[in-house]
Amino acid sequence: GNNSDGQLGTGNTIGSNVPVLVYGMNANVELVSKEGQDSSCAMKQSVLYCWGRNNNGQLGDASTTTRTAPVAVNSALSFVDIDAEYEHACALTGAGQAYCWGSDSDGQLGNGPTTGNQTSPVAVDQSMSGGITFAKIRVGMTTTCALTLGGQAPLVAGAQAVGEFLVFAAARAEHLLALDLERQRVHAAPRTRCRRPEALARARARQCCAARCLAASA
């Protein structure tokens, strides 16, 4: 594929029409995120690495420098789940605490009202949702969703949510989650959208999003 920003992770910007090995990722890779806009992340031996475009700090290495090979995310934490999309990324610790980094244009980092882009992981303010812990986390273009322990309803942060983790509050969210309860996995479902007509009140919009998301999980 295209490699103009080093998103193939080969140490150069030469594109390829066949699969190529990501530099240093030939063994002991535990998790790989889906590709972001022009970046990706993977975990190797409990260390999280990202590579590619980094204009908004989406690689999490405390810089905005584009990387053509994997660089370690600036965190001493051990993560068990990771996802990246467009210009931000999020990860979960084994204790169910969420951390995000990169663009915060619509509050998608979930650490309160939009605080600006973050080049290193920042903790999602889970106190806003009663201090619950998460089992899975997935990100969309300007939203983030997380599945709570026990397969409960997902919580959403991002566009129209003002950075707070609110149940189905992202009335104009561009991505909702389809829940695969049988496999206890979460998949990004870009087609399950819910856009609020201007005439609808916020409460009606939340009901609409909830109905769409639950329908996707059936």
Disulfide bonds with the S-S distance in Angstrom:
Cys41-Cys50 2.05
Cys90-Cys100 2.05
